[in-house]
Amino acid sequence: IITIENIAEEELEKFEILATQLSLEIKKVFLYETVEKIAITDSLTGLYVRRYFTDRLDEELGRSARQGLKVSFLMLDIDDFKKINDTYGHLVGDVVLKDIGRIIRENIREIDLACRYGGEEFAAMLPETSKESAYSVAERIRKRVEENAFKAYDERLKLTVSLGIASYPDDSSNQHGLIEAADQALYRGKRSGKNVVCRHNK
């Protein structure tokens, strides 16, 4: 809202032009913010996209190196997701992915960052968090998924997830090594029977 007092009638037209220009500039700002949000978030899950996430992870690793802090990294994979898609179809699969994204968001802090890493894989970065503390977070997410009744159209599903954990600097000093370590832990859990949280051990 713009208010103006004691304006001369001959100046009113100029003011209206100025107000219109200001309105257009404000709309541009909102449009830019909307486009930026679309560019960095996954439209299905509402989590960040992988590229934005890995850029922020690099920044956080740099900050943690300078300040001597720990960072933990979680990799999550939906167990037997292909079977869900094959049995119920991709629309039901999309509802499951969206719900998993919500559960992850609800069980991490505001300073943590989560993304849809690809397909049915998700990742989360937990700044200033040890591997033991990260295990508690991962276990909480695993339990919430296990307890959740996924409602998709006419279907009600029960499913599980497996998670792998790696921490900086214990498991790796760089992003690539950290992701690889969490991935190895995740697939060790998958091989051991799924619905489990596994920590990377050097």
C-alpha positions as CSV (number, residue, x, y, z in Angstrom):
1,I,0.0,0.0,0.0
2,I,1.3,3.4,-0.9
3,T,-0.2,6.5,0.6
4,I,0.5,10.1,-0.3
5,E,-0.7,13.3,1.2
6,N,-1.1,16.9,-0.1
7,I,-0.3,16.0,-3.7
8,A,-1.1,18.6,-6.3
9,E,-3.6,17.5,-8.9
10,E,-1.2,18.1,-11.7
11,E,1.3,15.7,-10.0
12,L,-1.2,12.9,-9.6
13,E,-0.6,11.4,-13.0
14,K,3.2,11.2,-12.4
15,F,2.5,9.5,-9.1
16,E,0.3,6.9,-10.7
17,I,3.0,6.1,-13.2
18,L,5.6,5.8,-10.4
19,A,3.2,3.5,-8.4
20,T,2.6,1.3,-11.4
21,Q,6.4,0.9,-12.0
22,L,7.0,0.1,-8.4
23,S,4.2,-2.5,-8.5
24,L,5.8,-4.1,-11.6
25,E,9.2,-4.2,-9.8
26,I,7.7,-5.9,-6.8
27,K,6.0,-8.5,-9.0
28,K,9.5,-9.2,-10.7
29,V,11.0,-9.8,-7.2
30,F,8.2,-12.3,-6.4
31,L,8.6,-14.0,-9.8
32,Y,12.4,-14.3,-9.3
33,E,11.9,-15.9,-5.9
34,T,9.4,-18.3,-7.3
35,V,11.7,-19.3,-10.2
36,E,14.6,-19.7,-7.9
37,K,12.6,-21.9,-5.6
38,I,11.5,-24.1,-8.5
39,A,15.1,-24.4,-9.6
40,I,16.4,-25.7,-6.3
41,T,13.4,-27.8,-5.1
42,D,12.1,-31.1,-6.3
43,S,8.5,-30.5,-7.4
44,L,7.3,-33.9,-6.1
45,T,8.8,-34.1,-2.6
46,G,9.4,-30.5,-1.8
47,L,13.0,-31.3,-0.8
48,Y,16.0,-29.8,-2.4
49,V,17.4,-31.0,-5.7
50,R,20.6,-32.9,-5.8
51,R,22.8,-30.2,-7.4
52,Y,21.8,-27.5,-4.9
53,F,22.2,-30.0,-2.0
54,T,25.7,-31.0,-3.0
55,D,26.7,-27.3,-3.4
56,R,25.5,-26.6,0.1
57,L,27.3,-29.8,1.4
58,D,30.6,-28.5,-0.1
59,E,30.1,-25.2,1.7
60,E,29.3,-26.9,5.0
61,L,32.4,-29.2,4.7
62,G,34.5,-26.1,4.2
63,R,33.0,-24.3,7.2
64,S,33.4,-27.4,9.3
65,A,37.0,-27.8,8.3
66,R,37.8,-24.2,9.3
67,Q,36.0,-24.5,12.7
68,G,36.9,-28.1,13.5
69,L,33.3,-29.3,13.4
70,K,31.7,-32.7,12.5
71,V,29.1,-33.2,9.7
72,S,27.1,-36.3,9.2
73,F,25.6,-37.5,6.0
74,L,22.6,-39.8,5.6
75,M,21.7,-41.8,2.5
76,L,18.2,-43.3,2.5
77,D,16.7,-45.8,0.0
78,I,13.1,-47.1,-0.1
79,D,13.1,-50.9,0.3
80,D,11.6,-52.8,-2.7
81,F,10.4,-49.6,-4.3
82,K,10.4,-51.1,-7.8
83,K,7.9,-53.7,-6.6
84,I,5.6,-50.9,-5.4
85,N,5.8,-49.3,-8.8
86,D,5.3,-52.6,-10.7
87,T,2.3,-53.6,-8.5
88,Y,0.5,-50.4,-7.9
89,G,1.7,-48.1,-10.7
90,H,3.8,-44.9,-10.8
91,L,1.0,-42.6,-9.4
92,V,1.0,-44.6,-6.2
93,G,4.8,-44.6,-6.2
94,D,4.8,-40.8,-6.5
95,V,2.5,-40.5,-3.4
96,V,4.9,-42.7,-1.5
97,L,7.9,-40.5,-2.5
98,K,6.1,-37.4,-1.5
99,D,5.2,-38.9,1.9
100,I,8.8,-40.1,2.5
101,G,9.9,-36.5,1.8
102,R,7.5,-35.2,4.4
103,I,8.6,-37.8,7.0
104,I,12.3,-36.8,6.5
105,R,11.4,-33.1,6.8
106,E,9.5,-33.6,10.0
107,N,12.4,-35.5,11.6
108,I,15.3,-33.2,11.0
109,R,16.2,-29.8,12.4
110,E,15.9,-26.5,10.6
111,I,19.7,-26.3,10.1
112,D,19.8,-29.7,8.5
113,L,19.3,-30.1,4.7
114,A,17.5,-32.9,2.8
115,C,17.2,-33.7,-0.9
116,R,15.8,-36.2,-3.3
117,Y,19.1,-37.6,-4.4
118,G,17.6,-39.6,-7.3
119,G,14.8,-42.0,-8.0
120,E,13.8,-43.5,-4.6
121,E,17.1,-42.3,-2.9
122,F,17.1,-39.4,-0.5
123,A,20.0,-37.7,1.3
124,A,20.3,-35.5,4.4
125,M,23.2,-33.4,5.7
126,L,23.4,-32.9,9.5
127,P,25.8,-30.1,10.4
128,E,27.6,-30.1,13.7
129,T,26.4,-33.7,14.3
130,S,28.4,-36.8,15.3
131,K,27.8,-40.2,13.8
132,E,26.2,-41.4,17.0
133,S,23.7,-38.4,17.0
134,A,23.1,-39.0,13.3
135,Y,22.3,-42.6,14.1
136,S,19.5,-41.5,16.4
137,V,18.1,-39.2,13.7
138,A,18.3,-42.0,11.1
139,E,16.7,-44.5,13.4
140,R,13.8,-42.1,14.1
141,I,13.2,-41.7,10.4
142,R,13.3,-45.4,9.8
143,K,10.8,-46.0,12.6
144,R,8.4,-43.3,11.4
145,V,8.4,-44.8,7.9
146,E,7.8,-48.3,9.3
147,E,4.9,-47.1,11.5
148,N,3.3,-44.9,8.7
149,A,0.3,-46.1,6.8
150,F,0.9,-44.8,3.2
151,K,-2.5,-43.9,1.7
152,A,-2.4,-43.6,-2.1
153,Y,-5.7,-43.4,-4.0
154,D,-7.5,-46.7,-3.0
155,E,-4.3,-48.4,-1.7
156,R,-3.0,-48.5,1.8
157,L,0.7,-49.6,2.0
158,K,3.2,-50.5,4.6
159,L,6.9,-50.1,3.6
160,T,10.3,-49.7,5.0
161,V,13.6,-47.8,4.3
162,S,17.2,-48.5,4.8
163,L,19.8,-45.8,5.7
164,G,23.5,-45.5,5.6
165,I,25.5,-43.0,7.7
166,A,29.0,-41.5,7.2
167,S,30.6,-38.6,9.0
168,Y,33.2,-35.9,8.3
169,P,36.1,-36.0,9.2
170,D,36.0,-39.6,10.5
171,D,35.0,-41.4,7.3
172,S,36.2,-38.9,4.7
173,S,37.6,-35.4,4.3
174,N,35.7,-34.6,1.1
175,Q,32.2,-34.7,-0.3
176,H,32.8,-37.6,-2.8
177,G,34.3,-39.8,-0.1
178,L,31.5,-39.0,2.3
179,I,28.8,-39.9,-0.1
180,E,30.6,-43.1,-1.1
181,A,31.0,-44.1,2.5
182,A,27.3,-43.5,3.3
183,D,26.4,-45.4,0.1
184,Q,28.5,-48.4,1.1
185,A,26.9,-48.4,4.6
186,L,23.4,-48.3,3.0
187,Y,24.0,-51.2,0.7
188,R,25.6,-53.2,3.5
189,G,22.3,-52.7,5.3
190,K,20.3,-53.7,2.3
191,R,22.3,-56.9,2.0
192,S,21.8,-57.7,5.7
193,G,18.0,-57.7,5.3
194,K,16.7,-54.1,4.8
195,N,14.7,-51.9,7.2
196,V,18.0,-51.0,9.0
197,V,20.4,-48.2,9.8
198,C,24.0,-48.9,9.1
199,R,27.1,-46.8,10.0
200,H,30.1,-46.7,7.9
201,N,33.1,-48.4,9.5
202,K,36.6,-47.8,8.2
